[in-house]
Amino acid sequence: MREFFKFEEFGTNYRREIVGGITTFLTMSYIIIVNPGILEVAGIPKGPSTVATIIAAVVGSMLMAFYAKRPFAIAPYMGENAFIAFTVVLSLGYTWQAGITSVFIGGLIFVVITILGLRSWLANAVPPSLKYSFVVGIGLFLTFIGLIDTGIVIKEPTAGNVVPVMIGNLTSPQVLLALFSFFLMGILMIRKVKGSIMIGILVTTVLAYAAKGIGFSLPDVIYPDGFFSIPPSIAPIAFQFKFAEVLTIGFLPILLSVFLMDFVDTMGTLIGVSARADFLDEDGNLPEIEKPMLADALATVVGACCGTTTTGTYIESAAGIEEGGRTGFTTFVTAILFLLALFFTPILTAVPKCAYGPALIIVGVLMIDSVKKIDFSDMTELIPSFCTIILMSFTYNLGIGITAGLVAYPIVKLFAGRGREVELGAWILGAISLIFYIFYPYQ
């Protein structure tokens, strides 16, 4: 295994890889609960949906581990699941089967263009400044998620208050535990303690359950009702395709949206987490990027066949990378934990938000470092990068931020009289992203 995953080349060992894999799982295991909860709104049964979510994560992560050999875990995307549930089904009135069919078709297209090399060619055409803005934007996006999850920042405005977010109750037990977890992780990292993020998560989890046990109000902390669970059948949702409903002119904008959201999310995430792992070459490209891209494309096809939404590389993989994960063995560990979750869901999903949320904030602290690599003296590089970073967080959507940068870059260069600096692939990505905004089903 050491030779297969090239431990010596990446300067790693079993301990680092295992800790990295466990950390990644702990920071993304929420998807086991959250994804089925969102899709249930669209009419997809929760039990089978939970199993489909886990199967997609296991298959995708195994492909990433043994084919791409990268420390990038795969699972159904957040954002894309909400798009299918709330926009395609609830707002536009299509069936959930049509939504899943669109995901299946998008996955097949990705498999084909990845094998043909078109996907990696387009990804490599993205200018370095935008690639580094992806890193910063993803870091701030993770930070925002962590702040919301922990209650340090809250979305719900009080009566008469129209601000979108505000400070949470810093005296509440949940927020105090989250702040403790954040500073514990930070201090351990400053002291160069290996496994600092995982230690912070586990220590805070124990403290949270102890605090609840002695009477503190912690509604997010729920004692598991058992240790073992029998997974239900996925038969009610597997292979429930409705091609006749999807292959119409009216459904075309939805297909385009599903396709572009997956494309830009995967590209941005791969570049972002690769930068943190120091995988990018001197041109800011990820060598053999087509391998992780093919892994996530195949995972999307498998996930759709099982009855779940778009599957791809998770930005939470950055947490495992920060713990030392550098090879596919990290992802293998994460995949095994997802597999165990089929039977031990009550235990493995018992980590409260106040424990894992601060890990996302810490990763954001680390990823913002890439902003130094953006040329602030060149406004034609800075403006598109700024659009990318800001819109990723302020729209709560990675895809919106990435496509905004891709549209802005060639336009700014063109009107600055420097259009020749833009590669053909960047022009194509800009045009595709512009089409995305034209056909996007706005609310």
MARVEX-552549 format. One record per residue (C-alpha): residue in one letter; x, y, z; residue number from 1. Coordinates in steps of 0.02 Angstrom, whole numbers, plus 50000, padded with zeros to 5 digits. Example, Ala and Ser with C-alpha at 12.3 -4.5 7.8 and 13.67 -1.06 7.14 Angstrom:
ATOM   aa      xx      yy      zz     i
ATOM    A   50615   49775   50390     1
ATOM    S   50684   49947   50357     2
END
This chain:
ATOM   aa      xx      yy      zz     i
ATOM    M   50000   50000   50000     1
ATOM    R   50142   50119   50040     2
ATOM    E   50216   50095   49866     3
ATOM    F   50048   50100   49777     4
ATOM    F   50002   50268   49855     5
ATOM    K   50182   50334   49844     6
ATOM    F   50201   50379   50027     7
ATOM    E   50386   50420   50011     8
ATOM    E   50360   50535   49862     9
ATOM    F   50231   50636   49960    10
ATOM    G   50325   50627   50125    11
ATOM    T   50182   50547   50219    12
ATOM    N   50145   50393   50326    13
ATOM    Y   49999   50288   50384    14
ATOM    R   49966   50394   50537    15
ATOM    R   49951   50556   50440    16
ATOM    E   49843   50476   50307    17
ATOM    I   49726   50394   50433    18
ATOM    V   49709   50553   50535    19
ATOM    G   49677   50651   50375    20
ATOM    G   49545   50527   50318    21
ATOM    I   49455   50528   50486    22
ATOM    T   49460   50718   50493    23
ATOM    T   49387   50733   50319    24
ATOM    F   49248   50613   50365    25
ATOM    L   49207   50703   50525    26
ATOM    T   49193   50872   50437    27
ATOM    M   49083   50806   50294    28
ATOM    S   48983   50666   50377    29
ATOM    Y   48840   50791   50400    30
ATOM    I   48794   50754   50219    31
ATOM    I   48728   50584   50274    32
ATOM    I   48590   50675   50367    33
ATOM    V   48574   50839   50273    34
ATOM    N   48564   50774   50094    35
ATOM    P   48417   50656   50125    36
ATOM    G   48333   50793   50228    37
ATOM    I   48340   50915   50082    38
ATOM    L   48287   50786   49951    39
ATOM    E   48141   50730   50060    40
ATOM    V   48063   50900   50023    41
ATOM    A   48058   50847   49839    42
ATOM    G   47971   50684   49883    43
ATOM    I   48121   50566   49889    44
ATOM    P   48100   50445   50037    45
ATOM    K   48225   50483   50174    46
ATOM    G   48280   50305   50215    47
ATOM    P   48326   50251   50038    48
ATOM    S   48398   50424   50006    49
ATOM    T   48516   50405   50153    50
ATOM    V   48581   50240   50083    51
ATOM    A   48599   50316   49909    52
ATOM    T   48699   50461   49982    53
ATOM    I   48819   50341   50068    54
ATOM    I   48837   50228   49915    55
ATOM    A   48880   50378   49805    56
ATOM    A   49009   50437   49933    57
ATOM    V   49088   50264   49950    58
ATOM    V   49098   50229   49762    59
ATOM    G   49159   50404   49720    60
ATOM    S   49289   50408   49858    61
ATOM    M   49352   50234   49815    62
ATOM    L   49374   50288   49633    63
ATOM    M   49467   50442   49691    64
ATOM    A   49575   50338   49808    65
ATOM    F   49628   50200   49690    66
ATOM    Y   49615   50281   49518    67
ATOM    A   49660   50464   49547    68
ATOM    K   49758   50427   49708    69
ATOM    R   49716   50599   49778    70
ATOM    P   49660   50646   49956    71
ATOM    F   49495   50717   49892    72
ATOM    A   49336   50639   49962    73
ATOM    I   49179   50630   49856    74
ATOM    A   48996   50641   49907    75
ATOM    P   48833   50721   49845    76
ATOM    Y   48855   50909   49831    77
ATOM    M   48768   51036   49939    78
ATOM    G   48689   51169   49829    79
ATOM    E   48650   51052   49685    80
ATOM    N   48535   50951   49798    81
ATOM    A   48442   51110   49850    82
ATOM    F   48432   51163   49667    83
ATOM    I   48345   51000   49620    84
ATOM    A   48230   51000   49772    85
ATOM    F   48178   51182   49786    86
ATOM    T   48198   51249   49608    87
ATOM    V   48168   51103   49490    88
ATOM    V   48033   51014   49593    89
ATOM    L   47949   51140   49708    90
ATOM    S   47965   51299   49604    91
ATOM    L   47958   51235   49425    92
ATOM    G   47843   51087   49458    93
ATOM    Y   47945   50946   49383    94
ATOM    T   47954   50774   49466    95
ATOM    W   48103   50724   49571    96
ATOM    Q   48131   50585   49446    97
ATOM    A   48157   50716   49310    98
ATOM    G   48282   50806   49421    99
ATOM    I   48381   50647   49451   100
ATOM    T   48374   50608   49264   101
ATOM    S   48454   50776   49226   102
ATOM    V   48593   50734   49348   103
ATOM    F   48618   50566   49262   104
ATOM    I   48629   50647   49090   105
ATOM    G   48752   50778   49155   106
ATOM    G   48859   50641   49230   107
ATOM    L   48866   50546   49065   108
ATOM    I   48916   50704   48972   109
ATOM    F   49054   50734   49099   110
ATOM    V   49120   50557   49077   111
ATOM    V   49131   50582   48888   112
ATOM    I   49213   50754   48888   113
ATOM    T   49334   50701   49026   114
ATOM    I   49390   50548   48927   115
ATOM    L   49410   50658   48773   116
ATOM    G   49520   50777   48873   117
ATOM    L   49407   50928   48847   118
ATOM    R   49369   50952   49031   119
ATOM    S   49551   50957   49086   120
ATOM    W   49595   51071   48938   121
ATOM    L   49464   51196   48993   122
ATOM    A   49517   51184   49175   123
ATOM    N   49699   51218   49130   124
ATOM    A   49647   51371   49029   125
ATOM    V   49588   51459   49187   126
ATOM    P   49712   51600   49227   127
ATOM    P   49818   51582   49386   128
ATOM    S   49740   51734   49470   129
ATOM    L   49567   51655   49457   130
ATOM    K   49633   51488   49520   131
ATOM    Y   49701   51570   49676   132
ATOM    S   49539   51668   49697   133
ATOM    F   49450   51499   49697   134
ATOM    V   49558   51449   49845   135
ATOM    V   49522   51608   49942   136
ATOM    G   49337   51606   49898   137
ATOM    I   49317   51425   49950   138
ATOM    G   49406   51464   50114   139
ATOM    L   49287   51608   50152   140
ATOM    F   49139   51502   50098   141
ATOM    L   49193   51365   50219   142
ATOM    T   49215   51496   50354   143
ATOM    F   49041   51563   50325   144
ATOM    I   48967   51388   50334   145
ATOM    G   49061   51358   50496   146
ATOM    L   49003   51522   50572   147
ATOM    I   48822   51484   50529   148
ATOM    D   48830   51302   50585   149
ATOM    T   48902   51348   50754   150
ATOM    G   48783   51493   50786   151
ATOM    I   48924   51622   50798   152
ATOM    V   48835   51708   50654   153
ATOM    I   48649   51686   50628   154
ATOM    K   48542   51705   50472   155
ATOM    E   48373   51735   50555   156
ATOM    P   48340   51921   50575   157
ATOM    T   48247   51980   50728   158
ATOM    A   48082   52069   50714   159
ATOM    G   48100   52231   50618   160
ATOM    N   48281   52196   50571   161
ATOM    V   48320   52176   50386   162
ATOM    V   48506   52135   50393   163
ATOM    P   48542   51965   50314   164
ATOM    V   48658   51903   50453   165
ATOM    M   48704   51956   50628   166
ATOM    I   48807   51902   50777   167
ATOM    G   48739   51753   50872   168
ATOM    N   48717   51735   51059   169
ATOM    L   48897   51722   51119   170
ATOM    T   48837   51671   51292   171
ATOM    S   48746   51516   51232   172
ATOM    P   48827   51347   51275   173
ATOM    Q   48834   51297   51090   174
ATOM    V   48928   51453   51037   175
ATOM    L   49045   51445   51187   176
ATOM    L   49088   51264   51144   177
ATOM    A   49117   51314   50963   178
ATOM    L   49233   51456   51014   179
ATOM    F   49325   51336   51130   180
ATOM    S   49345   51212   50987   181
ATOM    F   49408   51348   50868   182
ATOM    F   49540   51414   50988   183
ATOM    L   49590   51238   51042   184
ATOM    M   49622   51190   50860   185
ATOM    G   49714   51352   50828   186
ATOM    I   49827   51337   50981   187
ATOM    L   49865   51155   50941   188
ATOM    M   49911   51204   50763   189
ATOM    I   50022   51345   50827   190
ATOM    R   50107   51217   50940   191
ATOM    K   50123   51104   50785   192
ATOM    V   50026   50961   50865   193
ATOM    K   49983   50829   50734   194
ATOM    G   49798   50794   50718   195
ATOM    S   49749   50960   50795   196
ATOM    I   49586   50977   50699   197
ATOM    M   49530   50800   50740   198
ATOM    I   49581   50822   50923   199
ATOM    G   49478   50981   50931   200
ATOM    I   49326   50895   50856   201
ATOM    L   49335   50744   50972   202
ATOM    V   49370   50843   51132   203
ATOM    T   49228   50964   51096   204
ATOM    T   49110   50820   51056   205
ATOM    V   49146   50741   51226   206
ATOM    L   49125   50909   51315   207
ATOM    A   48961   50942   51223   208
ATOM    Y   48884   50777   51277   209
ATOM    A   48947   50801   51455   210
ATOM    A   48874   50978   51460   211
ATOM    K   48707   50916   51398   212
ATOM    G   48712   50778   51527   213
ATOM    I   48725   50901   51671   214
ATOM    G   48583   51009   51609   215
ATOM    F   48650   51139   51486   216
ATOM    S   48534   51182   51341   217
ATOM    L   48614   51108   51184   218
ATOM    P   48475   51065   51060   219
ATOM    D   48602   51023   50925   220
ATOM    V   48677   50887   51035   221
ATOM    I   48572   50731   51019   222
ATOM    Y   48618   50569   51105   223
ATOM    P   48620   50424   50981   224
ATOM    D   48472   50307   51002   225
ATOM    G   48581   50156   50967   226
ATOM    F   48743   50095   50894   227
ATOM    F   48685   49988   50748   228
ATOM    S   48565   50021   50605   229
ATOM    I   48501   49912   50462   230
ATOM    P   48507   50005   50296   231
ATOM    P   48340   50008   50201   232
ATOM    S   48325   49959   50018   233
ATOM    I   48355   50090   49883   234
ATOM    A   48233   50002   49764   235
ATOM    P   48100   50141   49778   236
ATOM    I   48219   50273   49709   237
ATOM    A   48350   50178   49607   238
ATOM    F   48347   50194   49417   239
ATOM    Q   48190   50302   49422   240
ATOM    F   48230   50397   49262   241
ATOM    K   48105   50498   49160   242
ATOM    F   48193   50541   48997   243
ATOM    A   48032   50595   48910   244
ATOM    E   48007   50732   49040   245
ATOM    V   48186   50793   49027   246
ATOM    L   48225   50787   48841   247
ATOM    T   48120   50938   48798   248
ATOM    I   48157   51118   48750   249
ATOM    G   48079   51183   48910   250
ATOM    F   48194   51078   49018   251
ATOM    L   48353   51134   48927   252
ATOM    P   48394   51278   49047   253
ATOM    I   48387   51157   49193   254
ATOM    L   48503   51034   49106   255
ATOM    L   48624   51177   49069   256
ATOM    S   48617   51237   49250   257
ATOM    V   48649   51062   49319   258
ATOM    F   48794   51039   49198   259
ATOM    L   48879   51206   49233   260
ATOM    M   48854   51199   49422   261
ATOM    D   48941   51031   49428   262
ATOM    F   49079   51086   49308   263
ATOM    V   49128   51245   49399   264
ATOM    D   49105   51173   49574   265
ATOM    T   49218   51025   49537   266
ATOM    M   49349   51130   49447   267
ATOM    G   49355   51261   49584   268
ATOM    T   49360   51133   49724   269
ATOM    L   49497   51028   49643   270
ATOM    I   49606   51181   49614   271
ATOM    G   49570   51252   49787   272
ATOM    V   49610   51096   49888   273
ATOM    S   49757   51054   49774   274
ATOM    A   49834   51223   49810   275
ATOM    R   49826   51188   49997   276
ATOM    A   49909   51019   49970   277
ATOM    D   50042   51100   49859   278
ATOM    F   49992   50989   49712   279
ATOM    L   49986   51127   49580   280
ATOM    D   50129   51145   49457   281
ATOM    E   50221   51306   49414   282
ATOM    D   50078   51358   49298   283
ATOM    G   49948   51333   49433   284
ATOM    N   49880   51173   49354   285
ATOM    L   49844   51006   49438   286
ATOM    P   49942   50867   49350   287
ATOM    E   49828   50729   49285   288
ATOM    I   49674   50828   49334   289
ATOM    E   49572   50719   49217   290
ATOM    K   49585   50574   49341   291
ATOM    P   49495   50656   49488   292
ATOM    M   49374   50733   49363   293
ATOM    L   49332   50562   49292   294
ATOM    A   49312   50492   49468   295
ATOM    D   49182   50624   49511   296
ATOM    A   49094   50606   49342   297
ATOM    L   49075   50418   49366   298
ATOM    A   49019   50448   49546   299
ATOM    T   48883   50565   49482   300
ATOM    V   48820   50430   49363   301
ATOM    V   48819   50300   49502   302
ATOM    G   48736   50420   49624   303
ATOM    A   48598   50461   49499   304
ATOM    C   48568   50276   49468   305
ATOM    C   48548   50254   49656   306
ATOM    G   48429   50402   49667   307
ATOM    T   48532   50549   49730   308
ATOM    T   48595   50714   49659   309
ATOM    T   48759   50775   49584   310
ATOM    T   48910   50699   49668   311
ATOM    G   49084   50775   49671   312
ATOM    T   49242   50824   49764   313
ATOM    Y   49210   50900   49935   314
ATOM    I   49292   51060   49994   315
ATOM    E   49296   50984   50169   316
ATOM    S   49438   50875   50103   317
ATOM    A   49545   51027   50142   318
ATOM    A   49526   50986   50327   319
ATOM    G   49602   50814   50301   320
ATOM    I   49740   50888   50195   321
ATOM    E   49783   51010   50334   322
ATOM    E   49802   50859   50449   323
ATOM    G   49934   50786   50332   324
ATOM    G   49832   50685   50207   325
ATOM    R   49923   50684   50041   326
ATOM    T   49875   50524   49948   327
ATOM    G   49727   50418   49899   328
ATOM    F   49747   50320   50060   329
ATOM    T   49670   50468   50151   330
ATOM    T   49517   50455   50039   331
ATOM    F   49514   50266   50061   332
ATOM    V   49499   50291   50249   333
ATOM    T   49357   50415   50223   334
ATOM    A   49269   50292   50106   335
ATOM    I   49281   50152   50235   336
ATOM    L   49203   50265   50367   337
ATOM    F   49060   50307   50249   338
ATOM    L   49037   50120   50219   339
ATOM    L   49030   50089   50407   340
ATOM    A   48902   50228   50418   341
ATOM    L   48780   50114   50328   342
ATOM    F   48773   50010   50487   343
ATOM    F   48831   50133   50621   344
ATOM    T   48743   50292   50567   345
ATOM    P   48682   50339   50744   346
ATOM    I   48861   50344   50810   347
ATOM    L   48955   50413   50661   348
ATOM    T   48833   50557   50636   349
ATOM    A   48827   50604   50820   350
ATOM    V   48962   50737   50807   351
ATOM    P   48875   50904   50843   352
ATOM    K   48896   51061   50738   353
ATOM    C   48983   51152   50880   354
ATOM    A   49123   51022   50864   355
ATOM    Y   49149   51008   50676   356
ATOM    G   49095   51183   50625   357
ATOM    P   49253   51266   50695   358
ATOM    A   49357   51149   50586   359
ATOM    L   49283   51233   50432   360
ATOM    I   49328   51404   50503   361
ATOM    I   49507   51348   50537   362
ATOM    V   49524   51284   50359   363
ATOM    G   49462   51454   50298   364
ATOM    V   49600   51537   50400   365
ATOM    L   49728   51429   50312   366
ATOM    M   49659   51447   50136   367
ATOM    I   49652   51638   50137   368
ATOM    D   49842   51635   50123   369
ATOM    S   49826   51615   49934   370
ATOM    V   49764   51794   49916   371
ATOM    K   49948   51846   49921   372
ATOM    K   49973   51761   49752   373
ATOM    I   49846   51872   49664   374
ATOM    D   49924   52022   49577   375
ATOM    F   49843   52170   49665   376
ATOM    S   49938   52293   49555   377
ATOM    D   49849   52233   49397   378
ATOM    M   49665   52282   49399   379
ATOM    T   49626   52165   49253   380
ATOM    E   49677   52020   49366   381
ATOM    L   49610   52092   49529   382
ATOM    I   49431   52137   49475   383
ATOM    P   49384   51961   49412   384
ATOM    S   49468   51884   49565   385
ATOM    F   49372   52000   49679   386
ATOM    C   49207   51955   49594   387
ATOM    T   49246   51771   49618   388
ATOM    I   49292   51783   49802   389
ATOM    I   49150   51898   49854   390
ATOM    L   49009   51812   49761   391
ATOM    M   49059   51639   49820   392
ATOM    S   49021   51688   49999   393
ATOM    F   48890   51824   49979   394
ATOM    T   48778   51716   49868   395
ATOM    Y   48815   51559   49970   396
ATOM    N   48853   51472   49805   397
ATOM    L   49025   51420   49741   398
ATOM    G   48961   51404   49564   399
ATOM    I   48898   51583   49557   400
ATOM    G   49065   51652   49614   401
ATOM    I   49167   51545   49495   402
ATOM    T   49061   51584   49343   403
ATOM    A   49061   51770   49386   404
ATOM    G   49250   51769   49381   405
ATOM    L   49252   51672   49219   406
ATOM    V   49135   51798   49137   407
ATOM    A   49224   51951   49206   408
ATOM    Y   49402   51898   49161   409
ATOM    P   49392   51903   48969   410
ATOM    I   49276   52054   48970   411
ATOM    V   49393   52158   49080   412
ATOM    K   49545   52104   48979   413
ATOM    L   49457   52146   48815   414
ATOM    F   49405   52322   48865   415
ATOM    A   49577   52353   48938   416
ATOM    G   49649   52318   48766   417
ATOM    R   49732   52158   48824   418
ATOM    G   49616   52029   48749   419
ATOM    R   49763   51933   48675   420
ATOM    E   49815   51880   48851   421
ATOM    V   49657   51773   48866   422
ATOM    E   49676   51592   48810   423
ATOM    L   49547   51513   48695   424
ATOM    G   49488   51398   48834   425
ATOM    A   49457   51547   48948   426
ATOM    W   49350   51630   48813   427
ATOM    I   49249   51470   48797   428
ATOM    L   49226   51457   48985   429
ATOM    G   49172   51639   48991   430
ATOM    A   49044   51612   48854   431
ATOM    I   48975   51455   48937   432
ATOM    S   48965   51545   49104   433
ATOM    L   48872   51690   49023   434
ATOM    I   48746   51567   48951   435
ATOM    F   48727   51498   49127   436
ATOM    Y   48671   51669   49189   437
ATOM    I   48554   51695   49041   438
ATOM    F   48461   51532   49070   439
ATOM    Y   48477   51519   49259   440
ATOM    P   48303   51493   49337   441
ATOM    Y   48303   51647   49448   442
ATOM    Q   48177   51657   49591   443
END
